[in-house]
Amino acid sequence: MTLVYLDNNATTMVAPEVCEAMMPYFSEMYGNASSIYDLAHSANNAVKESREIIADFLGAKDPKEIIFTSCGSESANMAIKGTLEVNKNKKHIITTKIEHPCVLNLYKDLEKKGYRVSWIDVDSNGDLNIGQLLEEVCDDTALVSVMMANNETGVIYPVDKISEAVKMRNPETKVFVDAVQAAGKIPINVKDTKIDMLGISGHKFHAPKGIGALYVKTGTMISPLIIGGHQEKGKRAGTENVPYIVAMATAARLAKEALNDELTRVKALRDKLERGILSSIKNSVLNSKSKNRVPNTTNIGFQYIEGELILLHMNDLGICASSGSACTSGSLEPSHVLRAQGVPFTSLHGSIRFSLSRYTTEQEIDYTLEKLPAIIDKLVKISPFQKELNEIFK
Ligand code: PLP
């Protein structure tokens, strides 16, 4: 049966080279990276080398600025809670309305605990109101937290410029960037920015699930989330997951090599898919028209039909995509990102995110473009909104 995987923002296939690189660390080189005998040295060296590769991937000055974590959610929680813990006298946070739930729900929780959170708006294209964000910065602002690329729409946020401008207003305010959906899709270079912390997750760029990293700029104080042993220089306790650390470093090296392909070939395929859908399906609309989008993502609304039904019909033909983010799918709540953009209810419930990867082929895009119009046609016929649809199709 055909399988067309267009849900790479949910997770990615582990690259064969990544599997190969990590396997020996399960069997021959299984030592604890903190032990002193030779068996452990190979593990220790692998962690050291991996840290250097991740530092290079993110453009960090010093490998010591990289802390290995278990996922993007942990990286975000560590950065946010760790910053607030060492800045107890400050009670104000600035973030956006379109963050991933691992950030958004944490801020909602902090709001209940007495923090004042400023939630910054986006416009109908998905672009951020940066003026509004900067106006909110005050003496009490402990943290500004803006994602680098949105997981549902792919819109890129100018975090370098935002961090510069925030520091001009208050040099003490810390800046955290959730770069989980940017890593491997666009270049990241923290070195010349004022970003204090930046989180990534391996499974979004062809490493396994269960490994992530947090960049913490030298001199930035954060308290650990997990307290215990002295691993990761006391900033994150727990025996190092050597195979997965090696896997993420290998995936990062491959992603860096493939970046040009991502920015050209993958983008061309995404554009072909987007153009093809919008021109062949009359009730389709592009949800985020921002000029700044990661090259692999498009989010398209199909007016007056149900997104979950589209997904089920696509699944029957072997096409995988998603409505909303993987973490909210199944909740039937319309996407908070699209609601923040003011997407009307007519396409809010029928919005589908297609996300490609460097493994996506032109044949897969052609297959999707061939099959999708018939699926939408079928669902249009059973929609309760016949009058409105007749207007669109007349
Ligand atoms: N941040 C963004 C933007 C994401 O898209 C995701 C996952 O979808 C996360 C954070 C959480 O990453 P993880 O699944 O590794 O916890």
Residues whose N, C-alpha, C, O or C-beta is under 5 A from the ligand:
A	BS01	PLP	N9 A10 C71 G72 S73 E74 H100 C102 A149 N151 D178 V180 Q181 S201
